[in-house]
Amino acid sequence: MQLRRVVVTGIGALTPIGNNVAEYWQGLSNGVSGADHITHFDASKFRTQFAAEVKNFDIMQHMDRKEARKMDPYTHYALVTAEEAMKDSGLDLEKMDTDRAGVIWASGIGGILTFYEEVAAFTRGDGTPRFNPFFIPKMIGDIAAGYISIKYGFRGPNFATVSACASANNAIIDAFNYIRLGYADVFITGGSEAAVNEAGIGGFNAMKALSERNDDPKTASRPFDLDRDGFLLGEGGAALILEDMEHALARGAKIYAEIAGGGMSADAYHITAPHPDGLGATNVMKAALRDAGMKPEEVDYVNVHGTSTPLGDISEIKAIQAVFGEHAYTMNISSTKSMTGHLLGAAGAVEAVATILAMKHSLVPPTINHFTDDPQFDPRINLTFNKAQERKIRAALSNTFGFGGHNTSVIFREFEK
């Protein structure tokens, strides 16, 4: 069968370095760190006392208090970013077939704050159950997709994807496939996460996954640096409007980029550690290239998973060298997590927006906080350290990998009719 082409016609973002797309891009292009000491709770007794929090955000500017109280912050972030993306797309709900419009939304953890607060309140009591009637719908991972579909009346496919830190890329790939197979014309897709709380920080600390550089939070996320010591936990979300190309052209939509292909794989190795040789990462990038019908040398930029962990950064670069060969030394590579922190299940969405904006502006966002070269990385690889670099980007690949060995890659390219 003839597969339909799929394009991106709207984007929205709420991140630790900007509360909308314009602010986000300004932060990315200027190499701004979103890290600071935690304000959401008293973290003085935690091993990690900093995070990349969303700043100056008030949900009451977007909905009334009664509605807001029915939702976990991860759903707040989802609705706000979906709204920005919808406005950006110019879609007219009165002129759409909303039976052919769907929502696929990702979150690795969902309403963890709600779960923590409800259980903590119960354990402080006398054993009498006094749970909020919205406890379960606030917590569950699919509720953000449900709220978005209700808001816009989208009656097509509606569900959540959960594959840890690969979740949002999985959502994008699923939406891409539904459209190109002809099952829908439009999707709102993306992801959101709100895990900067006692349970989130405490849990990742127990795993020794987070940086503990409390004396200097803004330089804590150091992908590919010799002294990297773990990731920076971030929060927020991002949304993309994916659309059948013919549907978009018929309504005169602006088109940011085309989704060329996507890949998924498993390490089948360890619940938290990556395959030491980057086997799953190698397979997923090769799968994305095959799906796109592209050669490795056609990719100009890779937005890497690049979490700033001792093992993960090494395995990903090994995989890039295995997939791209000599071309690995002519591409730009960067980790925008050095600025935003790691948004877990939302990472793929915020990084997809970063990748699309890099293509639009012909500017590669930097990997900030590089101080000391790690001899394990070939110095010929351009990791775009510390400062953005101008470059024409015709096609770009975005990686996200998750606990459990889940790997995803999405390729975006310039749109040409």
Secondary structure, 3 states (H helix, E strand, C coil): CCCCCEEEEEEEEEECCECCHHHHHHHHHCCCCCCEECCCCCCCCCCCCEEECCCCCCHHHCCCHHHHCCCCHHHHHHHHHHHHHHHHHCCCHHHCCHHHEEEEEECCCCCHHHHHHHHHHHHHCCCCCCCCCCHHHHHCCCHHHHHHHHHHCCCCCEEEECCHHHHHHHHHHHHHHHHHCCCCCEEEEEEEECCCCHHHHHHHHHCCCECCCCCCHHHCCCCCECCCCCECEECEEEEEEEEEHHHHHHCCCCCCEEEEEEEEEECCCCCCCCCCCCHHHHHHHHHHHHHHCCCHHHCCEEECCCCCCHHHHHHHHHHHHHHHHHHHHCCEEECCHHHHCECHHHHHHHHHHHHHHHHHHCEECCECCCCCECCCCCCCCECCECCCEECCCCEEEEEEEECCCEEEEEEEECCCC
